[in-house]
Amino acid sequence: MATANDSVLDRRFWSYHATRPEIFKAFRLYARKYKAKGYKKIGSKFIISKLRQERDLTVSNDYTSRYVRLLEAANPEFRGRFSKRILDHSMFNLV
């Protein structure tokens, strides 16, 4: 069971995100694309895989869940479209 690691992971995510904003922009673009196609549920790992294949982006698997939560915080219309679990000691549980 993770405890303090989640807050450490949050800090690492924000640092990673600050230096690679194009990843979140592309993640949001693909989420919108699949939502427009009528997908009720969207797979975050599927989107990350597409970013690697089609956009040639290097994306850390460590941050997949944080990208989902960031997307839901910035775009409430995506809430409930991704499966998530509760993260212990994470500020992302506020979403």
N, C-alpha and C positions, 0 to 999 in steps of 0.2 A: 504494500500500500504506500503510495507516494504521499509525502507531506510537504516538506520544505522545498523539494525539488521542483514543484510546480511554480512557485514564485521565482525561483532561479530561472526556470525555463521561460517564464513570462518576460523576465528582464532580457534574456538572450534573444527571445523573439523580437522584442521592440528594437533592439540593436540591429538584428538581421533585417527587419522590415525597413528601418530607416535607410539602410544602404542599398536596398533592393525593392523600391516601391513598385517597380514594373511587375513584380510577381503578383501583388495584390490586385493591381489594375487588370491583369490578364485573368486572374482567378475570378474576379467579379464579372468580367466580360463573358467568360465561359459559363458561369452560373446563370447569367441572364439569357444566354443562348439556349441552354437546356430548359430553362423555365419557359421561354417563348415557344419551345417545341412541345410544351405540354407535360414535361416531366413533373410528377408530384413530389418525388424524392430524388435528390441529387447526391451522387457519391463524391465526397471530397477527394478521396484517393484517385478516383477516376479523373477528376479535373486536374489534379497534380500530374498524373500520368500524361494527359493531353498536353499540358504545358511543356513537359519535357520532350514529347515527341514532335509536336507541331510548332512550338515556339523556340525550341532548343534552349529552354531555361533550366538552370540548375536550381533545384528546390530541395531543401532539407525536409525529410519525412518527419522530423521532430516538431515541425511547426504546422502541420496540416490542420490539426484541431484549432489552433489559434487563428488561422486564416478563416475558418468557418465562423468562429465567434466574432471576429472583426467584421466580416461581411454582414452577419446578422445585426450587429450593433449599428453599422453604417447604413444598412438597407433592411429595415424591418420586414419587408415583404418576403424575405428569405427565411424568416423564423419558422421552424418546423419542417423545413425541406431537407435538412441534414440530420442524420442520427448522431447523437452526441452522448457522452457520459459526463458525469460531474467530475470536475478537476479539484482535488483537494488543495486548499490554500492558493487558489488562483483568482486573480482579479477578473478573469474571464467568466467566472460563474455568475457575474452580475448580469450577463446577457441572457 
